[in-house]
């Protein structure tokens, strides 16, 4: 499913990274069809495409048409998936800061707003017809905020049990139609949950920051229970899956931290990965939410691994070359001595000869 760019290690051009990124989109078809989260597939492809284009444009001449296209892609992605859209916008903003002339800064943001507005309008009309409220985004933020921020989430004895209990208590799929109608409908119910969560956050800011820090870590290094949040029995090979995810996350983040200050295409990826994770640090991490950036982390982990291998080989070759040069220098120093010794000259003979000459002079 994945094709990793072995040749990328030796190169420093962004085109190599682009070839590697194009090889990476993971199509979790069975998972996404089963979970009915169809948006993760196009989200993953569009986000990676934007980052590839940023890497390619880093070393090329920018045109207004290119800026319009990239801004439009970011606007489309924001409507499709707000966290991924945020990632694209933050990465694009960094690109503007580092690469785009000041006189062209307005082009991409205007394009983003126009496309997002054109897509949000029909979506708001659809939501008005289906839900009774003109919601412009695919949004259940109030529910997500309430699932993760409440007193029982701060220090639970069993994180999985606390999560499962909270989900079955307030998640709409576990409520009857009569309960939803009593709450004023789905939109009103979400808004009420969000308001309750915001009031709790305002009253307990330090607990909220503690939860955000925990969820930020869990987003990249998910605990084992997230593989089976609704069952006390772990799924098959959950331990192996966790090790692989952790290894990819740690390797990918280490590579981005090491290379982002020196290679700007990696800085764009790093900005996108961090920005994408922030909404889920505020709400709650779920394994399927990681899909759009899991590809990036896996690619960067392999890239960092191959770069490290190449560096170690180069260093070992340099050390071997240094040792050979030192041996040659020692041999050159010893050559006159060996030459004299081959003709019967030794330090003792030299000393006896010197004494003999001194006696003759006397």
TORPAKOL-248341 format. One line per 8 residues: number of its first residue (from 1); for each residue x, y, z of C-alpha. Coordinates in steps of 0.25 Angstrom, whole numbers, plus 5000, padded with zeros to 4 digits. Layout:
<pts>
NUM = X Y Z ~ ...
</pts>
This chain:
<pts>
1 = 5000 5000 5000 ~ 5012 5009 5003 ~ 5023 5012 4994 ~ 5035 5019 5001 ~ 5045 5027 4994 ~ 5058 5021 4996 ~ 5065 5031 4987 ~ 5060 5043 4995
9 = 5071 5041 5005 ~ 5083 5045 4997 ~ 5075 5057 4991 ~ 5072 5071 4996 ~ 5062 5076 4986 ~ 5048 5077 4989 ~ 5044 5070 4976 ~ 5049 5057 4983
17 = 5040 5059 4995 ~ 5028 5062 4985 ~ 5030 5049 4978 ~ 5030 5042 4992 ~ 5018 5049 4996 ~ 5010 5045 4983 ~ 5013 5031 4987 ~ 5007 5032 5000
25 = 4992 5034 5001 ~ 4987 5022 5009 ~ 4973 5018 5004 ~ 4966 5012 5017 ~ 4955 5008 5008 ~ 4949 4997 5017 ~ 4950 5005 5030 ~ 4944 5017 5024
33 = 4933 5010 5017 ~ 4930 5003 5030 ~ 4931 5015 5039 ~ 4923 5024 5028 ~ 4933 5035 5029 ~ 4935 5037 5014 ~ 4941 5050 5016 ~ 4954 5045 5021
41 = 4958 5040 5007 ~ 4957 5052 4999 ~ 4962 5060 5011 ~ 4975 5052 5011 ~ 4978 5053 4997 ~ 4975 5068 4996 ~ 4983 5072 5008 ~ 4995 5064 5003
49 = 4993 5070 4989 ~ 4994 5084 4995 ~ 5006 5081 5003 ~ 5013 5075 4990 ~ 5009 5087 4982 ~ 5015 5096 4993 ~ 5028 5088 4993 ~ 5029 5089 4978
57 = 5026 5104 4978 ~ 5037 5107 4988 ~ 5047 5106 4977 ~ 5039 5111 4965 ~ 5034 5125 4960 ~ 5020 5128 4967 ~ 5009 5132 4958 ~ 4995 5139 4961
65 = 4988 5127 4955 ~ 4996 5117 4964 ~ 4992 5125 4977 ~ 4977 5126 4973 ~ 4977 5111 4971 ~ 4984 5108 4984 ~ 4975 5117 4991 ~ 4963 5111 4985
73 = 4968 5097 4989 ~ 4969 5102 5003 ~ 4955 5107 5003 ~ 4949 5094 4998 ~ 4957 5086 5008 ~ 4952 5095 5020 ~ 4938 5092 5016 ~ 4941 5077 5014
81 = 4948 5076 5027 ~ 4950 5089 5036 ~ 4963 5083 5043 ~ 4969 5079 5030 ~ 4965 5093 5025 ~ 4972 5099 5037 ~ 4984 5091 5034 ~ 4985 5095 5020
89 = 4983 5110 5023 ~ 4993 5110 5034 ~ 5003 5103 5025 ~ 5000 5113 5013 ~ 5001 5125 5023 ~ 5015 5120 5026 ~ 5018 5119 5011 ~ 5013 5133 5009
97 = 5022 5138 5020 ~ 5034 5132 5015 ~ 5032 5132 5000 ~ 5021 5140 4995 ~ 5024 5155 4991 ~ 5016 5165 5000 ~ 5009 5170 4988 ~ 5002 5157 4985
105 = 4998 5153 4999 ~ 4984 5157 4997 ~ 4981 5147 4985 ~ 4981 5133 4992 ~ 4973 5138 5004 ~ 4962 5144 4995 ~ 4961 5132 4987 ~ 4960 5123 5000
113 = 4948 5132 5005 ~ 4941 5132 4991 ~ 4942 5117 4990 ~ 4938 5114 5004 ~ 4926 5124 5003 ~ 4921 5118 4990 ~ 4922 5104 4996 ~ 4916 5108 5010
121 = 4904 5115 5004 ~ 4898 5102 4998 ~ 4902 5094 5010 ~ 4895 5104 5019 ~ 4882 5103 5011 ~ 4883 5088 5012 ~ 4885 5089 5027 ~ 4873 5098 5028
129 = 4864 5088 5021 ~ 4869 5076 5028 ~ 4872 5082 5042 ~ 4865 5095 5043 ~ 4877 5103 5044 ~ 4886 5110 5034 ~ 4899 5103 5039 ~ 4910 5106 5028
137 = 4920 5095 5032 ~ 4920 5080 5035 ~ 4919 5084 5050 ~ 4916 5076 5063 ~ 4926 5084 5071 ~ 4917 5086 5083 ~ 4915 5070 5084 ~ 4930 5068 5082
145 = 4934 5078 5092 ~ 4924 5073 5103 ~ 4929 5058 5101 ~ 4943 5062 5105 ~ 4941 5073 5115 ~ 4934 5070 5128 ~ 4938 5067 5142 ~ 4939 5052 5140
153 = 4949 5053 5129 ~ 4960 5060 5138 ~ 4965 5048 5147 ~ 4957 5035 5143 ~ 4960 5022 5149 ~ 4958 5015 5135 ~ 4959 5024 5123 ~ 4952 5015 5114
161 = 4940 5013 5123 ~ 4939 5028 5125 ~ 4939 5030 5110 ~ 4929 5019 5107 ~ 4920 5024 5118 ~ 4921 5039 5114 ~ 4918 5034 5099 ~ 4906 5026 5102
169 = 4900 5037 5111 ~ 4900 5049 5102 ~ 4903 5044 5088 ~ 4891 5046 5079 ~ 4892 5031 5073 ~ 4889 5026 5087 ~ 4877 5036 5089 ~ 4862 5033 5085
177 = 4855 5043 5075 ~ 4846 5047 5087 ~ 4858 5051 5095 ~ 4864 5059 5084 ~ 4850 5066 5082 ~ 4849 5069 5096 ~ 4863 5076 5095 ~ 4858 5084 5084
185 = 4864 5077 5072 ~ 4878 5072 5069 ~ 4884 5086 5066 ~ 4878 5092 5079 ~ 4883 5079 5087 ~ 4898 5081 5081 ~ 4897 5096 5085 ~ 4893 5093 5099
193 = 4904 5083 5101 ~ 4914 5093 5096 ~ 4909 5104 5105 ~ 4910 5094 5117 ~ 4924 5090 5113 ~ 4929 5104 5111 ~ 4923 5108 5125 ~ 4931 5097 5131
201 = 4944 5101 5124 ~ 4942 5115 5128 ~ 4941 5110 5143 ~ 4952 5100 5142 ~ 4963 5106 5133 ~ 4974 5098 5139 ~ 4967 5085 5137 ~ 4964 5088 5123
209 = 4978 5091 5120 ~ 4982 5078 5127 ~ 4972 5071 5118 ~ 4977 5078 5105 ~ 4991 5074 5108 ~ 4987 5059 5110 ~ 4979 5059 5098 ~ 4990 5066 5089
217 = 5000 5054 5094 ~ 4989 5044 5091 ~ 4986 5049 5077 ~ 5000 5045 5073 ~ 5003 5034 5083 ~ 4989 5028 5085 ~ 4987 5019 5097 ~ 4983 5004 5095
225 = 4969 5005 5099 ~ 4966 5014 5087 ~ 4966 5002 5078 ~ 4954 4997 5086 ~ 4947 5008 5093 ~ 4934 5001 5094 ~ 4939 4988 5099 ~ 4947 4984 5110
233 = 4954 4973 5101 ~ 4965 4978 5092 ~ 4964 4976 5078 ~ 4974 4966 5071 ~ 4988 4971 5070 ~ 4985 4984 5077 ~ 4998 4984 5084 ~ 5006 4982 5071
241 = 4997 4993 5064 ~ 5000 5003 5076 ~ 5015 5000 5074 ~ 5015 5003 5060 ~ 5007 5016 5061 ~ 5016 5021 5072 ~ 5028 5018 5064 ~ 5023 5025 5052
249 = 5018 5037 5060 ~ 5031 5038 5068 ~ 5040 5036 5056 ~ 5032 5046 5047 ~ 5031 5057 5058 ~ 5046 5055 5061 ~ 5049 5056 5046 ~ 5041 5069 5044
257 = 5047 5075 5057 ~ 5061 5072 5051 ~ 5059 5077 5037 ~ 5048 5088 5038 ~ 5058 5099 5042 ~ 5067 5096 5030 ~ 5058 5091 5019 ~ 5045 5099 5017
265 = 5036 5088 5010 ~ 5038 5081 5024 ~ 5034 5093 5031 ~ 5021 5093 5023 ~ 5018 5079 5027 ~ 5021 5081 5041 ~ 5012 5094 5042 ~ 5001 5086 5035
273 = 5002 5074 5045 ~ 5002 5083 5057 ~ 4990 5091 5053 ~ 4982 5079 5049 ~ 4984 5073 5063 ~ 4979 5085 5071 ~ 4964 5084 5069 ~ 4965 5069 5074
281 = 4974 5074 5086 ~ 4962 5083 5090 ~ 4952 5072 5088 ~ 4956 5057 5088 ~ 4965 5049 5079 ~ 4960 5037 5071 ~ 4968 5028 5063 ~ 4960 5031 5050
289 = 4963 5046 5052 ~ 4978 5043 5050 ~ 4976 5037 5036 ~ 4979 5050 5028 ~ 4993 5052 5035 ~ 4997 5038 5038 ~ 5002 5037 5023 ~ 5011 5049 5026
297 = 5016 5044 5039 ~ 5019 5030 5033 ~ 5026 5036 5021 ~ 5035 5046 5030 ~ 5038 5034 5039 ~ 5044 5026 5027 ~ 5050 5038 5021 ~ 5057 5041 5035
305 = 5062 5027 5036 ~ 5068 5026 5022 ~ 5075 5040 5024 ~ 5080 5035 5037 ~ 5086 5022 5031 ~ 5092 5031 5020 ~ 5098 5040 5030 ~ 5104 5029 5038
313 = 5110 5022 5025 ~ 5116 5035 5021 ~ 5122 5038 5034 ~ 5128 5024 5035 ~ 5133 5026 5021 ~ 5140 5039 5025 ~ 5146 5033 5038 ~ 5151 5021 5029
321 = 5157 5031 5019 ~ 5163 5039 5031 ~ 5170 5026 5037 ~ 5176 5023 5023 ~ 5181 5037 5022 ~ 5188 5036 5035 ~ 5194 5022 5032 ~ 5200 5028 5019
329 = 5206 5040 5027 ~ 5212 5030 5037 ~ 5218 5022 5026 ~ 5223 5034 5019 ~ 5230 5038 5032 ~ 5236 5025 5034 ~ 5241 5023 5019 ~ 5254 5030 5021
337 = 5257 5022 5033 ~ 5253 5009 5027 ~ 5262 5012 5015 ~ 5274 5015 5023 ~ 5271 5002 5031 ~ 5271 4994 5018 ~ 5285 4999 5015 ~ 5290 4994 5029
345 = 5287 5007 5036 ~ 5281 5006 5050 ~ 5281 5016 5062 ~ 5292 5008 5069 ~ 5300 5008 5057 ~ 5298 5022 5055 ~ 5302 5025 5069 ~ 5315 5016 5068
353 = 5318 5023 5055 ~ 5317 5037 5062 ~ 5327 5032 5073 ~ 5336 5027 5063 ~ 5337 5040 5055 ~ 5339 5048 5068 ~ 5351 5039 5071 ~ 5357 5041 5057
361 = 5356 5056 5058 ~ 5362 5056 5072
</pts>
